[in-house]
Amino acid sequence: MRGAFDSLSVGTFHQDKGELHGVTVVVDTDGPEVFVGRCHEVTPEGVVLLDADAHAVEAGAASKEEWVRRAARYGVWARHRHLVVPRQRVASIRRLGDVAE
Amino acid sequence: MPYSPMLVKPMREELTSAGVEELLTAADVDRWLGQRQGTALLVVNSVCGCAAGAARPGVRVALQGGARPDRVATVFAGQDLEATSRARAHFADIPPSSPSMALFKDGELVYFVPRHRIEGKMPQEVAADLAQAFERWCVAPSIR
């Protein structure tokens, strides 16, 4: 389990589906992928996102920061109705609304 | 599937009682957005908690300020499907979200507030965001 996930589990989330339930979040990984979607819940398996989109940094593609900044401006297309980011891949979770455009 | 009309009635009235015109059909939307002159705010209403806790009360507060759009209307996502779909076609490059708000000036989209900028906010914060946009886009140049 990563540090960011640890901190969320001790203070940020409530006993039910958590305070991020229904909130659009950015889930970053230590790898090339970053995810944006509506947080449904955080489970031992990972972060469950609804109406989510994902971006992977590849040659010629936007950086994670650029992609997230664009998402912060208008949101993301719901390319995945339901998506689970495995717990071991989660490096950080933050509200998309807190990201500067 | 749309919720019971009885359930959403107060959610509609929270905006209509503030003078917001309700657009129920695609024809309503075409008529309203077809009138391109001036400034117009379109509110995409929804049944979710952030619409109740932030978006609708935020719009009400913003409309009480000095600068405000010439016209304000609303479509209800998940309820008035045809009207909402037609409205979203007018800003088709923007991923759909609700609640959300679109400000038009002379028929062009000039400002958009997506759902994630409403989530977790206080009504006053949503109102302040809108008020800034109204100040920028809805005040006649001569009195700026």
gemmi code that builds the backbone of each chain (N, CA, C; Angstrom):
import gemmi

chains = {
    "A": [
        ("MET", (0.832, -1.191, 0.000), (0.000, 0.000, 0.000), (0.870, 1.246, 0.000)),
        ("ARG", (0.472, 2.263, -0.761), (1.265, 3.476, -0.864), (0.903, 4.453, 0.245)),
        ("GLY", (1.817, 5.405, 0.470), (1.623, 6.383, 1.529), (0.351, 7.185, 1.387)),
        ("ALA", (0.068, 7.638, 0.167), (-1.128, 8.468, -0.025), (-2.379, 7.708, 0.392)),
        ("PHE", (-2.385, 6.435, 0.074), (-3.544, 5.614, 0.401), (-3.652, 5.466, 1.919)),
        ("ASP", (-2.500, 5.304, 2.565), (-2.490, 5.181, 4.025), (-3.117, 6.387, 4.681)),
        ("SER", (-2.700, 7.571, 4.217), (-3.194, 8.773, 4.878), (-4.686, 8.914, 4.676)),
        ("LEU", (-5.171, 8.511, 3.515), (-6.606, 8.614, 3.268), (-7.372, 7.668, 4.185)),
        ("SER", (-6.811, 6.505, 4.408), (-7.562, 5.516, 5.173), (-7.638, 5.872, 6.654)),
        ("VAL", (-6.718, 6.696, 7.141), (-6.769, 7.005, 8.569), (-7.586, 8.246, 8.883)),
        ("GLY", (-7.705, 9.146, 7.952), (-8.383, 10.360, 8.356), (-9.381, 10.911, 7.367)),
        ("THR", (-9.130, 10.677, 6.109), (-9.930, 11.364, 5.113), (-11.281, 10.704, 4.886)),
        ("PHE", (-11.302, 9.407, 4.939), (-12.543, 8.715, 4.619), (-13.345, 8.350, 5.864)),
        ("HIS", (-14.653, 8.335, 5.701), (-15.548, 7.958, 6.782), (-15.782, 6.449, 6.739)),
        ("GLN", (-16.583, 5.999, 7.672), (-16.863, 4.570, 7.752), (-17.648, 4.073, 6.528)),
        ("ASP", (-18.465, 4.931, 5.947), (-19.291, 4.471, 4.820), (-18.473, 4.507, 3.528)),
        ("LYS", (-18.952, 5.201, 2.543), (-18.221, 5.219, 1.275), (-17.167, 6.322, 1.238)),
        ("GLY", (-17.040, 7.074, 2.268), (-15.968, 8.060, 2.336), (-16.409, 9.442, 1.919)),
        ("GLU", (-15.648, 10.427, 2.362), (-16.045, 11.809, 2.075), (-15.841, 12.184, 0.617)),
        ("LEU", (-15.112, 11.354, -0.128), (-14.956, 11.633, -1.553), (-16.054, 10.972, -2.386)),
        ("HIS", (-16.966, 10.292, -1.728), (-18.070, 9.655, -2.463), (-18.838, 10.712, -3.260)),
        ("GLY", (-18.939, 10.494, -4.564), (-19.661, 11.435, -5.415), (-18.837, 12.614, -5.896)),
        ("VAL", (-17.572, 12.656, -5.486), (-16.711, 13.781, -5.848), (-15.781, 13.367, -6.994)),
        ("THR", (-15.592, 14.268, -7.937), (-14.704, 13.980, -9.058), (-13.249, 14.120, -8.595)),
        ("VAL", (-12.487, 13.060, -8.774), (-11.124, 13.032, -8.246), (-10.100, 12.688, -9.331)),
        ("VAL", (-8.868, 13.060, -9.021), (-7.724, 12.655, -9.834), (-7.005, 11.563, -9.056)),
        ("VAL", (-6.880, 10.407, -9.660), (-6.121, 9.323, -9.030), (-4.835, 9.159, -9.824)),
        ("ASP", (-3.736, 9.508, -9.182), (-2.441, 9.406, -9.867), (-1.752, 8.108, -9.445)),
        ("THR", (-0.894, 7.645, -10.326), (-0.128, 6.431, -10.046), (1.355, 6.758, -10.160)),
        ("ASP", (2.190, 5.866, -9.704), (3.624, 6.057, -9.877), (4.044, 5.718, -11.309)),
        ("GLY", (3.167, 5.106, -12.035), (3.439, 4.729, -13.413), (2.988, 5.802, -14.387)),
        ("PRO", (2.817, 5.439, -15.627), (2.480, 6.443, -16.657), (0.991, 6.830, -16.672)),
        ("GLU", (0.157, 6.178, -15.881), (-1.288, 6.413, -15.980), (-1.819, 7.326, -14.887)),
        ("VAL", (-2.817, 8.086, -15.276), (-3.546, 8.917, -14.322), (-5.030, 8.788, -14.678)),
        ("PHE", (-5.875, 8.854, -13.669), (-7.302, 8.618, -13.860), (-8.096, 9.797, -13.285)),
        ("VAL", (-9.195, 10.120, -13.939), (-10.133, 11.108, -13.395), (-11.525, 10.506, -13.488)),
        ("GLY", (-12.258, 10.594, -12.403), (-13.617, 10.070, -12.408), (-14.315, 10.413, -11.115)),
        ("ARG", (-15.585, 10.067, -11.064), (-16.367, 10.330, -9.849), (-16.111, 9.199, -8.862)),
        ("CYS", (-15.575, 9.546, -7.709), (-15.227, 8.523, -6.725), (-16.507, 7.892, -6.171)),
        ("HIS", (-16.597, 6.581, -6.304), (-17.745, 5.884, -5.722), (-17.412, 5.431, -4.311)),
        ("GLU", (-16.287, 4.754, -4.206), (-15.843, 4.349, -2.879), (-14.397, 3.877, -2.938)),
        ("VAL", (-13.844, 3.781, -1.774), (-12.493, 3.232, -1.641), (-12.625, 1.922, -0.895)),
        ("THR", (-12.153, 0.867, -1.513), (-12.262, -0.460, -0.922), (-10.861, -1.014, -0.708)),
        ("PRO", (-10.747, -2.132, -0.033), (-9.413, -2.741, 0.110), (-8.786, -3.067, -1.246)),
        ("GLU", (-9.628, -3.219, -2.248), (-9.088, -3.547, -3.575), (-8.584, -2.318, -4.315)),
        ("GLY", (-9.181, -1.178, -4.029), (-8.754, 0.019, -4.753), (-9.788, 1.118, -4.742)),
        ("VAL", (-9.568, 2.088, -5.633), (-10.480, 3.229, -5.743), (-11.466, 2.941, -6.869)),
        ("VAL", (-12.742, 2.960, -6.537), (-13.773, 2.689, -7.530), (-14.237, 4.019, -8.115)),
        ("LEU", (-14.048, 4.164, -9.424), (-14.437, 5.392, -10.110), (-15.597, 5.120, -11.060)),
        ("LEU", (-16.483, 6.089, -11.161), (-17.586, 6.019, -12.112), (-17.394, 7.129, -13.150)),
        ("ASP", (-17.887, 6.885, -14.335), (-17.812, 7.880, -15.421), (-16.399, 8.446, -15.524)),
        ("ALA", (-15.458, 7.566, -15.688), (-14.048, 7.943, -15.591), (-13.359, 7.976, -16.952)),
        ("ASP", (-12.225, 8.648, -16.958), (-11.345, 8.610, -18.115), (-9.925, 8.361, -17.610)),
        ("ALA", (-9.095, 7.863, -18.488), (-7.716, 7.546, -18.107), (-6.772, 8.116, -19.151)),
        ("HIS", (-5.586, 8.426, -18.699), (-4.568, 8.926, -19.624), (-3.257, 8.225, -19.312)),
        ("ALA", (-2.578, 7.804, -20.353), (-1.265, 7.182, -20.170), (-0.245, 7.995, -20.942)),
        ("VAL", (0.829, 8.339, -20.278), (1.882, 9.125, -20.926), (2.658, 8.222, -21.876)),
        ("GLU", (2.631, 8.621, -23.130), (3.402, 7.895, -24.144), (4.117, 8.932, -24.987)),
        ("ALA", (4.960, 8.467, -25.872), (5.674, 9.407, -26.744), (4.668, 10.235, -27.534)),
        ("GLY", (4.814, 11.540, -27.460), (3.930, 12.421, -28.231), (2.637, 12.763, -27.530)),
        ("ALA", (2.354, 12.083, -26.430), (1.101, 12.359, -25.720), (1.318, 13.456, -24.688)),
        ("ALA", (0.206, 14.036, -24.259), (0.291, 15.074, -23.231), (0.862, 14.490, -21.947)),
        ("SER", (1.553, 15.342, -21.189), (2.040, 14.892, -19.881), (0.834, 14.714, -18.960)),
        ("LYS", (1.060, 14.049, -17.851), (-0.021, 13.893, -16.874), (-0.547, 15.257, -16.439)),
        ("GLU", (0.382, 16.166, -16.160), (-0.018, 17.487, -15.665), (-0.878, 18.218, -16.680)),
        ("GLU", (-0.460, 18.158, -17.946), (-1.235, 18.837, -18.998), (-2.623, 18.231, -19.111)),
        ("TRP", (-2.704, 16.931, -19.073), (-3.993, 16.255, -19.227), (-4.911, 16.568, -18.044)),
        ("VAL", (-4.338, 16.564, -16.863), (-5.149, 16.855, -15.673), (-5.600, 18.318, -15.682)),
        ("ARG", (-4.732, 19.201, -16.136), (-5.111, 20.617, -16.209), (-6.265, 20.817, -17.180)),
        ("ARG", (-6.218, 20.130, -18.295), (-7.336, 20.220, -19.248), (-8.606, 19.673, -18.621)),
        ("ALA", (-8.459, 18.559, -17.905), (-9.623, 17.966, -17.233), (-10.199, 18.936, -16.210)),
        ("ALA", (-9.308, 19.680, -15.550), (-9.770, 20.611, -14.517), (-10.597, 21.740, -15.111)),
        ("ARG", (-10.371, 22.015, -16.372), (-11.102, 23.119, -16.982), (-12.549, 22.739, -17.284)),
        ("TYR", (-12.747, 21.595, -17.902), (-14.099, 21.251, -18.349), (-14.589, 19.879, -17.890)),
        ("GLY", (-13.705, 19.061, -17.315), (-14.116, 17.713, -16.929), (-13.598, 16.692, -17.932)),
        ("VAL", (-14.035, 15.463, -17.773), (-13.583, 14.394, -18.675), (-14.788, 13.673, -19.271)),
        ("TRP", (-14.536, 13.055, -20.400), (-15.558, 12.225, -21.024), (-15.649, 10.906, -20.263)),
        ("ALA", (-16.851, 10.418, -20.085), (-17.062, 9.172, -19.339), (-16.774, 7.984, -20.248)),
        ("ARG", (-15.498, 7.706, -20.447), (-15.129, 6.598, -21.339), (-15.240, 5.249, -20.638)),
        ("HIS", (-15.247, 5.293, -19.312), (-15.418, 4.056, -18.530), (-16.531, 4.302, -17.508)),
        ("ARG", (-17.599, 3.565, -17.616), (-18.702, 3.752, -16.662), (-18.261, 3.347, -15.257)),
        ("HIS", (-17.407, 2.343, -15.183), (-16.996, 1.802, -13.885), (-15.550, 1.344, -14.016)),
        ("LEU", (-14.722, 1.800, -13.116), (-13.296, 1.489, -13.246), (-12.714, 1.379, -11.839)),
        ("VAL", (-11.873, 0.387, -11.632), (-11.219, 0.250, -10.328), (-9.712, 0.446, -10.512)),
        ("VAL", (-9.173, 1.426, -9.789), (-7.720, 1.602, -9.803), (-7.179, 0.780, -8.644)),
        ("PRO", (-6.419, -0.274, -8.941), (-5.958, -1.161, -7.866), (-5.179, -0.398, -6.799)),
        ("ARG", (-5.423, -0.783, -5.594), (-4.848, -0.094, -4.429), (-3.323, 0.058, -4.523)),
        ("GLN", (-2.651, -0.968, -4.952), (-1.185, -0.925, -4.974), (-0.648, 0.039, -6.021)),
        ("ARG", (-1.534, 0.480, -6.943), (-1.066, 1.426, -7.972), (-1.357, 2.870, -7.608)),
        ("VAL", (-2.137, 3.095, -6.557), (-2.548, 4.461, -6.213), (-1.422, 5.199, -5.507)),
        ("ALA", (-0.995, 6.309, -6.093), (0.036, 7.142, -5.468), (-0.594, 8.328, -4.746)),
        ("SER", (-1.669, 8.876, -5.302), (-2.332, 10.009, -4.647), (-3.756, 10.147, -5.171)),
        ("ILE", (-4.575, 10.760, -4.334), (-5.947, 11.092, -4.736), (-6.186, 12.536, -4.348)),
        ("ARG", (-6.744, 13.309, -5.282), (-7.104, 14.694, -4.948), (-8.346, 15.072, -5.724)),
        ("ARG", (-9.005, 16.086, -5.217), (-10.202, 16.570, -5.894), (-9.814, 17.284, -7.186)),
        ("LEU", (-10.524, 16.979, -8.263), (-10.261, 17.674, -9.523), (-10.557, 19.165, -9.363)),
        ("GLY", (-11.546, 19.479, -8.544), (-11.898, 20.877, -8.323), (-10.794, 21.675, -7.659)),
        ("ASP", (-9.820, 20.996, -7.050), (-8.707, 21.691, -6.398), (-7.527, 21.919, -7.338)),
        ("VAL", (-7.620, 21.357, -8.541), (-6.512, 21.491, -9.486), (-6.633, 22.834, -10.208)),
        ("ALA", (-5.541, 23.578, -10.247), (-5.547, 24.857, -10.966), (-5.631, 24.591, -12.459)),
        ("GLU", (-6.445, 25.374, -13.145), (-6.631, 25.162, -14.586), (-5.432, 25.665, -15.373)),
    ],
    "B": [
        ("MET", (-33.305, 6.453, -15.623), (-34.765, 6.632, -15.579), (-35.089, 7.869, -14.732)),
        ("PRO", (-35.923, 8.744, -15.255), (-36.259, 9.954, -14.495), (-36.913, 9.631, -13.162)),
        ("TYR", (-36.668, 10.500, -12.187), (-37.296, 10.381, -10.874), (-38.756, 10.817, -10.977)),
        ("SER", (-39.484, 10.560, -9.905), (-40.876, 10.975, -9.863), (-40.968, 12.487, -10.008)),
        ("PRO", (-41.914, 12.964, -10.826), (-42.094, 14.412, -10.984), (-42.350, 15.106, -9.648)),
        ("MET", (-43.009, 14.378, -8.736), (-43.296, 14.976, -7.431), (-42.002, 15.238, -6.648)),
        ("LEU", (-41.064, 14.310, -6.788), (-39.798, 14.436, -6.071), (-38.984, 15.626, -6.582)),
        ("VAL", (-38.986, 15.811, -7.888), (-38.117, 16.855, -8.452), (-38.791, 18.220, -8.516)),
        ("LYS", (-40.089, 18.251, -8.237), (-40.809, 19.538, -8.326), (-40.143, 20.642, -7.493)),
        ("PRO", (-39.823, 20.384, -6.236), (-39.172, 21.463, -5.473), (-37.783, 21.814, -6.002)),
        ("MET", (-37.123, 20.851, -6.634), (-35.802, 21.132, -7.207), (-35.928, 22.058, -8.417)),
        ("ARG", (-37.017, 21.886, -9.144), (-37.288, 22.802, -10.266), (-37.650, 24.180, -9.732)),
        ("GLU", (-38.527, 24.162, -8.718), (-39.060, 25.430, -8.216), (-37.996, 26.293, -7.528)),
        ("GLU", (-36.951, 25.642, -7.023), (-35.898, 26.429, -6.381), (-35.282, 27.408, -7.385)),
        ("LEU", (-35.268, 27.021, -8.647), (-34.743, 27.928, -9.682), (-35.859, 28.773, -10.302)),
        ("THR", (-36.972, 28.153, -10.627), (-38.025, 28.922, -11.307), (-38.568, 30.031, -10.411)),
        ("SER", (-38.546, 29.807, -9.105), (-39.040, 30.849, -8.197), (-38.080, 32.040, -8.134)),
        ("ALA", (-36.863, 31.838, -8.662), (-35.903, 32.949, -8.729), (-35.926, 33.595, -10.111)),
        ("GLY", (-36.932, 33.240, -10.896), (-37.070, 33.869, -12.207), (-36.351, 33.144, -13.325)),
        ("VAL", (-35.905, 31.922, -13.055), (-35.206, 31.144, -14.082), (-36.241, 30.424, -14.950)),
        ("GLU", (-36.099, 30.588, -16.259), (-37.050, 29.979, -17.181), (-36.738, 28.506, -17.365)),
        ("GLU", (-37.737, 27.673, -17.303), (-37.524, 26.235, -17.454), (-37.729, 25.837, -18.915)),
        ("LEU", (-36.745, 25.126, -19.451), (-36.817, 24.658, -20.833), (-37.085, 23.160, -20.802)),
        ("LEU", (-38.254, 22.778, -21.238), (-38.685, 21.389, -21.069), (-38.521, 20.542, -22.327)),
        ("THR", (-38.415, 21.194, -23.458), (-38.333, 20.447, -24.711), (-37.166, 20.970, -25.554)),
        ("ALA", (-36.821, 20.195, -26.575), (-35.763, 20.644, -27.495), (-36.187, 21.933, -28.180)),
        ("ALA", (-37.467, 22.047, -28.477), (-37.961, 23.278, -29.122), (-37.782, 24.471, -28.202)),
        ("ASP", (-38.032, 24.268, -26.913), (-37.801, 25.349, -25.935), (-36.342, 25.799, -25.972)),
        ("VAL", (-35.444, 24.809, -26.006), (-34.004, 25.114, -26.008), (-33.619, 25.863, -27.275)),
        ("ASP", (-34.114, 25.374, -28.401), (-33.789, 26.027, -29.677), (-34.281, 27.467, -29.696)),
        ("ARG", (-35.477, 27.651, -29.186), (-36.038, 29.014, -29.144), (-35.180, 29.899, -28.244)),
        ("TRP", (-34.852, 29.371, -27.058), (-34.137, 30.188, -26.068), (-32.711, 30.485, -26.528)),
        ("LEU", (-32.011, 29.472, -26.999), (-30.629, 29.689, -27.438), (-30.562, 30.319, -28.829)),
        ("GLY", (-31.679, 30.249, -29.545), (-31.735, 30.882, -30.861), (-31.733, 32.395, -30.766)),
        ("GLN", (-32.127, 32.887, -29.625), (-32.111, 34.339, -29.386), (-30.687, 34.704, -28.940)),
        ("ARG", (-29.858, 35.081, -29.874), (-28.420, 35.150, -29.600), (-27.958, 36.452, -28.956)),
        ("GLN", (-28.740, 37.480, -29.102), (-28.274, 38.787, -28.622), (-28.238, 38.852, -27.090)),
        ("GLY", (-27.176, 39.474, -26.567), (-27.069, 39.671, -25.121), (-26.432, 38.494, -24.419)),
        ("THR", (-26.619, 38.456, -23.108), (-25.994, 37.403, -22.303), (-27.061, 36.460, -21.748)),
        ("ALA", (-26.683, 35.199, -21.632), (-27.653, 34.190, -21.220), (-26.954, 33.105, -20.410)),
        ("LEU", (-27.515, 32.794, -19.265), (-26.977, 31.714, -18.430), (-27.911, 30.517, -18.499)),
        ("LEU", (-27.326, 29.368, -18.821), (-28.099, 28.130, -18.828), (-27.606, 27.241, -17.691)),
        ("VAL", (-28.516, 26.876, -16.804), (-28.171, 26.030, -15.663), (-28.644, 24.606, -15.956)),
        ("VAL", (-27.719, 23.653, -15.913), (-28.100, 22.246, -16.039), (-28.340, 21.734, -14.623)),
        ("ASN", (-29.606, 21.586, -14.294), (-30.004, 21.172, -12.939), (-29.864, 19.652, -12.806)),
        ("SER", (-29.814, 19.166, -11.583), (-29.775, 17.714, -11.389), (-30.302, 17.361, -10.003)),
        ("VAL", (-30.519, 16.069, -9.785), (-31.061, 15.629, -8.491), (-29.954, 15.404, -7.464)),
        ("CYS", (-28.705, 15.556, -7.863), (-27.624, 15.168, -6.955), (-27.445, 16.177, -5.817)),
        ("GLY", (-26.705, 15.749, -4.831), (-26.537, 16.552, -3.624), (-25.860, 17.878, -3.870)),
        ("CYS", (-24.918, 17.914, -4.815), (-24.212, 19.192, -5.018), (-25.091, 20.195, -5.744)),
        ("ALA", (-26.117, 19.722, -6.429), (-27.080, 20.669, -7.010), (-27.894, 21.303, -5.899)),
        ("ALA", (-28.293, 20.456, -4.936), (-29.114, 20.963, -3.822), (-28.309, 21.829, -2.874)),
        ("GLY", (-27.081, 21.382, -2.566), (-26.311, 22.061, -1.539), (-25.515, 23.246, -2.032)),
        ("ALA", (-25.244, 23.295, -3.336), (-24.356, 24.355, -3.826), (-24.854, 25.036, -5.096)),
        ("ALA", (-25.222, 24.248, -6.100), (-25.507, 24.845, -7.410), (-26.753, 25.732, -7.389)),
        ("ARG", (-27.880, 25.160, -6.984), (-29.120, 25.953, -7.035), (-29.075, 27.151, -6.089)),
        ("PRO", (-28.682, 26.960, -4.817), (-28.612, 28.152, -3.962), (-27.546, 29.135, -4.430)),
        ("GLY", (-26.478, 28.624, -5.029), (-25.435, 29.507, -5.554), (-25.952, 30.369, -6.695)),
        ("VAL", (-26.714, 29.760, -7.574), (-27.308, 30.522, -8.683), (-28.246, 31.592, -8.140)),
        ("ARG", (-29.048, 31.211, -7.164), (-29.999, 32.183, -6.592), (-29.265, 33.388, -6.005)),
        ("VAL", (-28.190, 33.123, -5.286), (-27.423, 34.230, -4.689), (-26.787, 35.087, -5.790)),
        ("ALA", (-26.200, 34.424, -6.776), (-25.511, 35.166, -7.843), (-26.467, 36.088, -8.590)),
        ("LEU", (-27.691, 35.639, -8.750), (-28.657, 36.444, -9.511), (-29.140, 37.664, -8.731)),
        ("GLN", (-28.824, 37.698, -7.449), (-29.214, 38.870, -6.652), (-28.159, 39.973, -6.704)),
        ("GLY", (-27.030, 39.675, -7.352), (-25.947, 40.657, -7.413), (-26.217, 41.731, -8.448)),
        ("GLY", (-25.256, 42.630, -8.578), (-25.419, 43.751, -9.501), (-25.407, 43.317, -10.952)),
        ("ALA", (-24.306, 42.694, -11.360), (-24.219, 42.244, -12.742), (-24.905, 40.895, -12.864)),
        ("ARG", (-25.705, 40.739, -13.902), (-26.361, 39.452, -14.130), (-26.691, 39.330, -15.613)),
        ("PRO", (-26.843, 38.104, -16.075), (-27.134, 37.927, -17.500), (-28.527, 38.446, -17.850)),
        ("ASP", (-28.704, 38.735, -19.135), (-30.010, 39.220, -19.586), (-31.091, 38.160, -19.399)),
        ("ARG", (-30.697, 36.908, -19.620), (-31.677, 35.821, -19.549), (-31.074, 34.639, -18.803)),
        ("VAL", (-31.911, 33.924, -18.059), (-31.444, 32.735, -17.335), (-32.466, 31.623, -17.539)),
        ("ALA", (-31.974, 30.462, -17.890), (-32.878, 29.330, -18.093), (-32.233, 28.067, -17.531)),
        ("THR", (-33.035, 27.029, -17.444), (-32.539, 25.762, -16.912), (-33.121, 24.579, -17.671)),
        ("VAL", (-32.293, 23.545, -17.779), (-32.779, 22.229, -18.210), (-32.468, 21.271, -17.068)),
        ("PHE", (-33.229, 20.195, -16.984), (-33.055, 19.278, -15.862), (-32.487, 17.954, -16.372)),
        ("ALA", (-31.211, 17.711, -16.089), (-30.565, 16.475, -16.531), (-31.205, 15.273, -15.847)),
        ("GLY", (-31.385, 14.212, -16.620), (-31.980, 13.000, -16.070), (-33.499, 13.051, -15.980)),
        ("GLN", (-34.050, 14.236, -16.254), (-35.509, 14.407, -16.182), (-36.054, 14.798, -17.555)),
        ("ASP", (-35.602, 15.938, -18.014), (-36.044, 16.433, -19.322), (-34.942, 16.087, -20.316)),
        ("LEU", (-34.970, 14.832, -20.741), (-33.837, 14.275, -21.471), (-33.610, 14.962, -22.811)),
        ("GLU", (-34.720, 15.187, -23.529), (-34.611, 15.780, -24.859), (-34.059, 17.211, -24.761)),
        ("ALA", (-34.582, 17.958, -23.827), (-34.135, 19.347, -23.666), (-32.670, 19.397, -23.250)),
        ("THR", (-32.285, 18.512, -22.342), (-30.905, 18.511, -21.867), (-29.945, 18.119, -22.992)),
        ("SER", (-30.334, 17.121, -23.737), (-29.492, 16.674, -24.844), (-29.319, 17.794, -25.870)),
        ("ARG", (-30.402, 18.501, -26.160), (-30.311, 19.589, -27.140), (-29.445, 20.728, -26.595)),
        ("ALA", (-29.610, 20.998, -25.326), (-28.805, 22.068, -24.726), (-27.322, 21.708, -24.795)),
        ("ARG", (-27.003, 20.469, -24.455), (-25.595, 20.059, -24.458), (-25.007, 20.069, -25.860)),
        ("ALA", (-25.849, 19.924, -26.853), (-25.356, 19.984, -28.232), (-24.795, 21.362, -28.543)),
        ("HIS", (-25.190, 22.364, -27.789), (-24.687, 23.725, -28.000), (-23.312, 23.925, -27.374)),
        ("PHE", (-22.867, 22.972, -26.565), (-21.481, 23.009, -26.077), (-20.945, 21.576, -26.110)),
        ("ALA", (-20.996, 21.046, -27.327), (-20.713, 19.622, -27.534), (-19.255, 19.251, -27.287)),
        ("ASP", (-18.367, 20.240, -27.289), (-16.949, 19.935, -27.037), (-16.658, 19.724, -25.559)),
        ("ILE", (-17.633, 20.024, -24.732), (-17.416, 19.944, -23.287), (-18.075, 18.668, -22.757)),
        ("PRO", (-17.332, 17.867, -22.002), (-17.938, 16.642, -21.466), (-19.179, 16.961, -20.632)),
        ("PRO", (-20.249, 16.198, -20.822), (-21.466, 16.488, -20.060), (-21.281, 16.244, -18.565)),
        ("SER", (-21.792, 17.176, -17.774), (-21.810, 16.965, -16.329), (-22.987, 17.746, -15.772)),
        ("SER", (-23.468, 17.296, -14.663), (-24.574, 18.010, -14.014), (-24.440, 17.866, -12.510)),
        ("PRO", (-24.697, 18.955, -11.777), (-25.079, 20.260, -12.310), (-23.905, 20.924, -13.013)),
        ("SER", (-24.256, 21.857, -13.886), (-23.236, 22.668, -14.549), (-23.927, 23.938, -15.038)),
        ("MET", (-23.113, 24.870, -15.492), (-23.665, 26.156, -15.905), (-22.894, 26.667, -17.106)),
        ("ALA", (-23.618, 27.205, -18.065), (-22.994, 27.723, -19.282), (-23.444, 29.161, -19.489)),
        ("LEU", (-22.472, 30.040, -19.668), (-22.783, 31.449, -19.898), (-22.490, 31.784, -21.359)),
        ("PHE", (-23.464, 32.356, -22.019), (-23.329, 32.727, -23.430), (-23.381, 34.240, -23.576)),
        ("LYS", (-22.596, 34.729, -24.510), (-22.683, 36.150, -24.869), (-22.850, 36.244, -26.383)),
        ("ASP", (-23.903, 36.846, -26.796), (-24.240, 36.946, -28.225), (-24.163, 35.581, -28.905)),
        ("GLY", (-24.637, 34.583, -28.216), (-24.729, 33.246, -28.780), (-23.485, 32.392, -28.635)),
        ("GLU", (-22.397, 32.980, -28.181), (-21.144, 32.221, -28.027), (-20.941, 31.828, -26.568)),
        ("LEU", (-20.499, 30.606, -26.359), (-20.191, 30.171, -24.998), (-18.938, 30.900, -24.509)),
        ("VAL", (-19.049, 31.604, -23.394), (-17.892, 32.357, -22.889), (-17.405, 31.847, -21.533)),
        ("TYR", (-18.232, 31.086, -20.845), (-17.818, 30.634, -19.512), (-18.598, 29.378, -19.173)),
        ("PHE", (-17.904, 28.433, -18.546), (-18.572, 27.176, -18.206), (-18.132, 26.725, -16.817)),
        ("VAL", (-19.092, 26.327, -16.020), (-18.792, 25.787, -14.688), (-19.196, 24.313, -14.685)),
        ("PRO", (-18.216, 23.413, -14.751), (-18.556, 21.982, -14.720), (-18.856, 21.525, -13.292)),
        ("ARG", (-19.395, 20.358, -13.201), (-19.806, 19.799, -11.904), (-18.664, 19.797, -10.882)),
        ("HIS", (-17.462, 19.441, -11.322), (-16.390, 19.283, -10.322), (-15.987, 20.607, -9.693)),
        ("ARG", (-16.399, 21.718, -10.300), (-16.121, 23.013, -9.664), (-17.262, 23.446, -8.751)),
        ("ILE", (-18.251, 22.586, -8.618), (-19.390, 22.840, -7.727), (-19.342, 21.910, -6.518)),
        ("GLU", (-18.854, 20.687, -6.757), (-18.800, 19.671, -5.696), (-18.069, 20.185, -4.464)),
        ("GLY", (-18.690, 20.017, -3.321), (-18.027, 20.337, -2.068), (-17.929, 21.818, -1.770)),
        ("LYS", (-18.479, 22.660, -2.670), (-18.409, 24.103, -2.460), (-19.618, 24.586, -1.667)),
        ("MET", (-19.446, 25.709, -1.019), (-20.566, 26.383, -0.379), (-21.305, 27.190, -1.453)),
        ("PRO", (-22.599, 27.419, -1.236), (-23.342, 28.217, -2.225), (-22.682, 29.564, -2.508)),
        ("GLN", (-22.103, 30.166, -1.462), (-21.471, 31.483, -1.643), (-20.267, 31.390, -2.584)),
        ("GLU", (-19.574, 30.244, -2.527), (-18.413, 30.082, -3.416), (-18.865, 29.936, -4.873)),
        ("VAL", (-19.940, 29.179, -5.070), (-20.476, 29.035, -6.424), (-20.982, 30.395, -6.907)),
        ("ALA", (-21.653, 31.106, -6.025), (-22.173, 32.434, -6.382), (-21.032, 33.385, -6.733)),
        ("ALA", (-19.943, 33.303, -5.980), (-18.806, 34.199, -6.238), (-18.180, 33.887, -7.594)),
        ("ASP", (-18.080, 32.615, -7.909), (-17.548, 32.194, -9.207), (-18.410, 32.774, -10.328)),
        ("LEU", (-19.724, 32.620, -10.183), (-20.641, 33.139, -11.203), (-20.590, 34.664, -11.260)),
        ("ALA", (-20.534, 35.279, -10.089), (-20.543, 36.746, -10.049), (-19.333, 37.312, -10.795)),
        ("GLN", (-18.183, 36.649, -10.645), (-16.986, 37.090, -11.374), (-17.215, 37.011, -12.874)),
        ("ALA", (-17.835, 35.913, -13.300), (-18.119, 35.754, -14.734), (-19.143, 36.797, -15.189)),
        ("PHE", (-20.134, 37.063, -14.361), (-21.140, 38.077, -14.722), (-20.475, 39.449, -14.847)),
        ("GLU", (-19.564, 39.724, -13.904), (-18.874, 41.024, -13.948), (-18.074, 41.156, -15.249)),
        ("ARG", (-17.491, 40.045, -15.652), (-16.647, 40.104, -16.846), (-17.475, 40.185, -18.124)),
        ("TRP", (-18.547, 39.430, -18.169), (-19.244, 39.263, -19.446), (-20.593, 39.975, -19.544)),
        ("CYS", (-21.172, 40.304, -18.397), (-22.558, 40.800, -18.432), (-22.690, 42.293, -18.131)),
        ("VAL", (-21.559, 42.966, -17.938), (-21.629, 44.390, -17.659), (-21.322, 45.134, -18.947)),
        ("ALA", (-22.179, 46.092, -19.274), (-21.970, 46.873, -20.493), (-20.632, 47.614, -20.385)),
        ("PRO", (-19.819, 47.648, -21.461), (-18.493, 48.278, -21.402), (-18.534, 49.706, -20.882)),
        ("SER", (-19.575, 50.439, -21.172), (-19.616, 51.848, -20.793), (-19.702, 52.060, -19.289)),
        ("ILE", (-20.177, 51.052, -18.557), (-20.319, 51.248, -17.104), (-19.325, 50.386, -16.328)),
        ("ARG", (-18.340, 49.792, -16.990), (-17.323, 49.002, -16.304), (-16.410, 49.880, -15.481)),
    ],
}
model = gemmi.Model(1)
for chain_id, residues in chains.items():
    chain = gemmi.Chain(chain_id)
    for i, (resn, *xyz) in enumerate(residues, 1):
        res = gemmi.Residue()
        res.name, res.seqid = resn, gemmi.SeqId(i, " ")
        for name, pos in zip(("N", "CA", "C"), xyz):
            atom = gemmi.Atom()
            atom.name, atom.element = name, gemmi.Element(name[0])
            atom.pos, atom.b_iso = gemmi.Position(*pos), 0.0
            res.add_atom(atom)
        chain.add_residue(res)
    model.add_chain(chain)
structure = gemmi.Structure()
structure.add_model(model)
structure.setup_entities()
